[in-house]
Amino acid sequence: MIIAAGDFATDSDALFGDFLALTGGICAAIYLLLGRHLRSKLSLLAYIFLCYSSAAMILWGTVLCLGLPVTGFDNRTIAAFWALAIVPQLIGHTSCNWSLKWFSAGLIAVSLLGEPVGATILGYILFDEGLTATKFIGGSLILSAICIAALSEKPSP
């Protein structure tokens, strides 16, 4: 709420974005709970194949149904697509999917809250994005919550 507080003073598009973020959070929670259950039965490769191929089919279906362009991008955009596929997806999300076998879905969910904090820091460093006091306070609270959750995690049997 602290991070999104500024959106209440702006237009409805910002609040709609917050609604989409909340919806994404609910979907992520369901994904993690299902993942925790499935990872106890499936190897990491089988699990990520199931997840990533399903996601690819849904996304490609959406792109094709909406008639969005799939070609004509410049080299910088294509490089960004590949970077997004490799770093956050293959490295980041696969690491989270791996950890679902060993840690609770709650800890993984809380640790994923660090993504916007990291994105804010990268935006500040790479793109000279503003770092407001509310973002700093909210980010500090999120990082504190991650530490508390990690320290209170009980070992998985």
N, C-alpha and C positions, 0 to 999 in steps of 0.2 A: 504494500500500500504506500509506503514511503517513496519508493521509486516511481510509482505511477501517479503520485499526488499532483504533479504538474499537469497531467492530462485532463484533470477535471476543469482546469481553467481554459483549456484550448477547445478546439472544435470536436464534433462528434466522431470524426474519423479516428482521432487518437483513442477515444473510449472504445470504438469498435475494434481497434487493434488490441486493446487490453482484453476485450471479450474473446477475441481469437486466441490470444495467449493463454487465457484461462481454459478455453476449450482444448487447446493443445496440451496443457498440463494434465487435464483429466484423461485425455487419450494416452499420454505418456505413462500415467499411473497404471492404467489398465494394461498397457504394453509391458511394463515392468513386472506387474503381478503375474501375468501370463508367462513372461520370460523366466521368472524365478521358478515357476512350476515346470516349464518345459526343459530348462537347462539341467534339471536334475535327471532327466531322461535322455537328452540328446547331447551329442558332442557339440563343441563350439562351431565347427565347420557346418554340420548339419543344420544347426539352429540359425546361423547367419545366412546360409543359403536360402532357407525357408523365408526368413524375414526380408532379406534384401531383394530377393527375386519377386516376392509378393509386392513389396513397395515399388519396385521398378515397373511391374505390370500395371499397377494402379496409376502411377504417375504418367507413364506413356499413354495409357488409355485416356487419362484426363487431357493431356496435351493434344492428342489426336481429336478427341471429341470437341474440344474448344477451338480447334483449328489454329493453335499457336505455332509459330515458326520453329522449325527444328534445324534449319541451316541458315547460312548467311551471317554468322557471327564472326567478329574480328578475332585475331589471334589472342589478344589480351583476354577477351571474354572466354574463349575456349580454354585458355590456361587457367582462368579462375574456376571454370567448371571442373576441370581435372583436379585442381587443388582442393576444391570442396569435396570431391569424391574420395580423395585419398586421405586428407588430414582429418576432418571431423567425422567422416563416415567410417572409412576402413580402420583408421587408428583409434579415434575417439569412441565411436559407438561400439566397435568390436571389443574394445577394452571393457566397456560397461557390460556388454553381453557376456563376456568371459567372467566378469566379477559376479554376475548373478548366481553363478553356481556356488560361490564361496561366501557371499555377503547377503544380507537381507535386502529385499526390494526397497524397503524404507531408506536404508543407508544410501543405496544407489540413487534413489530419487532425490534425496537431499544433496548428494554430491553433484547431481546434474544442475542444481541451482547455481553452481559456480560458472556455468557456461555464459550467462549474460554478464557476470562480473568480468570474466576473461575477455569477452567481446568488448565491453566498455573500456577496459584497459588497452586492448589493441586499437580500438577506435581513437582513443586519446593519443597513443604513440604514433600510429601510422597515418591517421587522417585528420589529426588536429581537432578532434571532436571535443566539445566542452565536457568538463567534469565538474558537475555542480555539487554543492554540499549535500543535497538529498541523495544523489547517486552515491557519493562517498559513504554516507551514513548507512544507506540501504545495503550497499555492497559489503560494508564491514559487518553488518548484522548477518548477512547471508554467509560470509566466510566463518563467522563465529558459530553459526548453526551447524555448518559442515563439520567443524572441529568437535563440537559437542556430540554430534551424532556418531562420528567416527570413534571418539573416545568411549562412548557408552555401548558400542557394538559388542555383542556377545559372540564368541567363536561359534561357527557353524559346526554341527555335529558331523 
